[in-house]
Amino acid sequence: MEEHNLTVIQLQEYDFEKRFYDQKAITWMQENWSKSFFFSLLYAALIFGGQRVMKERKGFELRRPLVLWSLMLAVFSIIGAIRTGWYMSNTLLSSGFKESVCDSGFYRAPVSKFWAYAFVLSKVPELGDTLFIVLRKQKLIFLHWYHHITVLLYTWYTYKDMVAGGGWFMTMNYTVHAFMYSYYTLRAARIRVPRPCAMFITITQILQMVMGTFVNVLVYKWRQDGTCSSTVENIFWSTLMYLSYLILFCSFFYKSYYKRQPKSKDD
């Protein structure tokens, strides 16, 4: 399966993608994936400790740094979506949907191997999103920090085992983040963005969770005949994660776009 996919993908590699040694990255993650717990604990301490520190202080503006930060993540996500999307598109067209789900060559194939590892590592700097919220004294919702912590833990836990479904999970996340961080960049730059754009992004996030859950069901089903390489533990945690996201994002969508806000006494 893996060798087949390596020959199917005919995509020009850049020098840094060619020189990327996937086995070294996989070995490092197998030995160090538990460091994700340290980053998660440090993250939680910084944001909740930061909120206490900022409680009696005026929030920082930080608009220009936020524009630059969001723009960098937008560009990274757009490129990642294009590169991994090309791999997944070729796999779908040449080998079919089942192959695209069960394929583990995504972690080692030309082009996608670099972007798979970059995706996993990017979950650490993405934690910086929350620091902007804390320092600017904006509302920090449960969905935000819960999502950051669990994605970090799961991606590091999963990459080391190169389980089936990873190509779908990473490509979907890259694509959604490409829209999301582009939107954040425009908002930070005080460029008016129509309300439907924000609704569209939340809808894509909800669809991502639905598809992620569906992929897990298929991995579990096809694992029975040896087609998909995964573990029951991984499927369980991944499904639990996606279902919790689905509930939280649906709740966020309802509260943000449909629930009527209580009128103030001045209305």
C-alpha positions, 0 to 999 in steps of 0.5 A, spaced: 500 500 500 505 504 502 510 503 496 504 504 491 502 511 494 509 513 493 509 511 486 502 514 484 504 521 487 507 525 482 508 532 485 514 537 484 518 536 491 522 543 494 529 542 496 527 542 504 522 537 503 527 532 499 532 533 505 527 531 510 528 525 513 522 522 516 524 516 520 528 520 524 522 524 525 518 518 527 523 515 532 524 522 535 516 522 536 516 515 539 521 517 544 518 524 546 511 524 544 509 525 552 513 531 552 506 534 549 503 533 556 509 538 559 507 543 553 499 542 555 501 543 563 505 549 561 500 552 557 494 551 562 499 555 567 501 561 563 494 562 560 490 561 567 496 564 571 496 570 566 488 571 567 490 572 574 495 577 573 491 581 568 485 581 572 487 588 575 491 591 569 489 594 562 489 589 556 494 590 551 493 593 544 497 588 540 494 589 534 500 589 529 503 583 533 496 579 532 496 581 525 503 578 523 502 572 528 495 570 524 498 572 517 504 567 518 499 561 521 495 563 515 500 562 510 503 556 513 496 553 513 494 555 506 501 551 503 500 545 508 493 545 505 495 545 498 501 540 499 497 535 503 491 536 499 495 534 492 497 528 496 490 526 498 487 528 491 491 523 487 490 518 492 483 518 492 483 519 484 488 513 483 486 508 488 479 510 491 476 512 498 478 506 502 485 507 500 485 514 502 482 512 509 487 506 510 493 509 507 499 510 512 504 512 506 502 519 508 507 519 513 513 517 509 511 519 502 514 525 498 512 532 500 506 529 505 512 526 510 514 533 511 508 537 512 505 531 516 511 532 521 510 540 520 503 539 522 504 536 529 510 540 531 505 546 529 500 545 535 505 547 540 506 554 537 499 555 535 498 555 543 500 562 542 493 564 540 491 564 547 496 568 550 493 574 545 486 573 548 489 573 555 494 579 554 488 583 550 483 581 556 478 578 551 473 572 553 477 566 553 471 560 552 472 553 554 472 550 547 478 554 545 483 552 550 480 545 551 481 544 543 488 547 543 490 542 549 487 536 546 489 537 539 496 537 541 496 531 545 492 527 540 497 529 534 503 527 538 500 521 540 498 519 533 504 521 529 508 516 532 504 510 530 502 512 523 495 510 524 490 510 518 486 516 517 491 521 519 492 524 512 484 526 512 485 529 519 491 533 517 489 535 511 482 537 513 485 541 519 490 545 514 484 547 510 480 549 515 485 553 519 487 556 512 480 559 512 480 561 520 487 564 520 486 568 514 479 571 517 483 572 524 488 576 520 483 581 516 479 582 523 486 583 527 487 588 521 481 592 522 478 590 515 471 588 515 469 581 514 461 580 513 458 575 518 457 570 513 464 569 513 465 567 520 459 563 520 462 559 514 468 558 518 464 555 524 460 550 519 467 548 516 469 546 523 463 542 524 463 538 518 470 537 519 468 534 526 463 530 522 468 527 517 473 526 522 468 521 526 466 518 520 473 516 518 474 513 525 468 509 524 471 506 517 478 505 520 474 501 526 470 497 520 476 496 515 481 494 521 477 488 522 480 485 515 487 488 516 486 493 511 487 499 516 493 499 520 490 502 527 489 500 534 482 500 538 485 505 543 487 510 538 480 510 535 477 510 541 480 517 543 480 520 536 472 518 536 471 521 543 475 527 541 471 529 535 465 527 538 466 532 544 468 538 538 462 536 534 458 538 541 462 544 543 462 547 536 455 546 534 453 549 541 458 555 539 454 556 533 448 556 536 450 561 541 454 565 536 449 566 531 442 564 533 441 565 540 437 571 542 442 576 546 438 578 552 436 586 551 439 591 556 435 596 560 437 601 555 433 598 549 
